[in-house]
C-alpha cells in the first residue's frame, strides 16, 4: 500500500503563522517580505482593500512564509505570499453566481 507523501501542516519552511513570524528574531525580514508581496499584489491589480458589500461571500486568506536558500544552503531571501483559502467559500453562493458563456 502506497503511503501519502503529503508532509502535513508542520512541514513549514518558515513560520506557519503571522504570530510565529512576529515572535521570530527574523521578524524585520518577514515584515519586509510581507510589504513587498502586498505592493506586488496592488501593482498587478490583483488585490485592493475595499469596503465589504452587505451579504458578500468572503474568502479567507493567509500568509505563507518560506526561506529561500542558495546552492550553499545559505539564506538567499525571505519570501511571504498571501494566498486565498478557497475551502472557506460558500458552495451555495458559488453555485448561484452568474456564469459567463464559454
VOGU-3710 file (C-alpha; in Angstrom, 3 decimals, decimal comma):
1> xxxxxxxxxx> 0,000/0,000/0,000  1,411/3,371/-1,039  1,725/5,983/1,703  0,930/9,644/1,191  3,887/11,951/0,584  1,971/14,948/1,973  4,240/16,359/4,698  1,419/17,774/6,834  0,902/21,262/8,242  4,024/21,285/10,454
11> xxxxxxxxxx> 6,365/20,996/7,464  6,568/24,788/7,113  9,848/26,118/5,736  9,377/29,262/7,793  6,879/30,435/10,376  3,457/28,825/9,981  1,537/31,907/11,181  1,960/35,673/11,331  2,166/35,383/15,135  5,124/32,991/14,770
21> xxxxxxxxxx> 6,769/35,372/12,287  6,331/38,314/14,687  7,854/36,313/17,539  10,891/35,285/15,482  14,159/37,235/15,575  13,854/37,481/11,757  10,600/39,480/12,047  12,058/42,563/10,257  12,868/40,380/7,215  9,454/38,682/7,280
31> xxxxxxxxxx> 7,753/42,076/7,597  9,662/43,415/4,593  8,704/40,294/2,604  5,024/40,840/3,510  5,177/44,500/2,449  6,843/43,523/-0,843  4,094/40,945/-1,548  1,385/43,483/-0,723  2,961/46,053/-3,053  3,244/43,464/-5,838
41> xxxxxxxxxx> -0,418/42,465/-5,483  -1,531/46,109/-5,628  0,783/46,937/-8,567  -0,570/43,946/-10,523  -4,162/44,957/-9,800  -4,923/41,600/-8,201  -5,701/42,896/-4,713  -7,133/46,013/-3,151  -8,783/46,944/0,104  -12,480/47,712/-0,308
51> xxxxxxxxxx> -15,495/48,147/1,932  -17,255/44,806/2,349  -20,599/44,812/0,494  -23,562/43,600/2,538  -24,084/39,858/2,084  -20,745/39,386/0,314  -19,114/35,965/0,155  -15,702/36,467/1,740  -12,819/34,123/1,012  -10,281/33,989/3,828
61> xxxxxxxxxx> -6,591/34,362/3,152  -3,407/33,572/4,997  0,283/34,324/4,815  2,686/31,577/3,752  6,314/32,132/4,706  9,277/30,464/3,017  13,014/30,824/3,417  14,724/30,662/0,033  18,276/29,293/0,101  21,138/29,433/-2,385
71> xxxxxxxxxx> 23,182/26,489/-3,669  25,292/26,566/-0,478  22,157/26,410/1,705  22,658/29,978/2,927  19,561/32,161/3,295  19,069/33,983/-0,006  15,821/35,746/0,909  12,682/35,654/2,973  9,542/35,161/0,915  5,948/35,822/2,003
81> xxxxxxxxxx> 2,883/35,037/-0,102  -0,725/35,968/0,602  -2,854/33,041/-0,507  -6,613/32,579/-0,679  -8,135/29,800/1,392  -10,632/28,630/-1,215  -12,027/25,962/1,085  -13,827/28,730/3,022  -16,035/29,628/0,075  -19,765/29,157/0,408
91> xxxxxxxxxx> -20,626/26,478/-2,168  -24,242/27,655/-2,468  -23,084/31,178/-3,269  -20,711/29,808/-5,929  -23,466/27,701/-7,490  -25,830/30,671/-7,574  -23,249/33,033/-9,063  -23,937/34,236/-12,607  -21,889/32,426/-15,198  -20,394/33,728/-18,391
101> xx> -20,921/31,782/-21,618  -17,995/29,610/-22,695
//
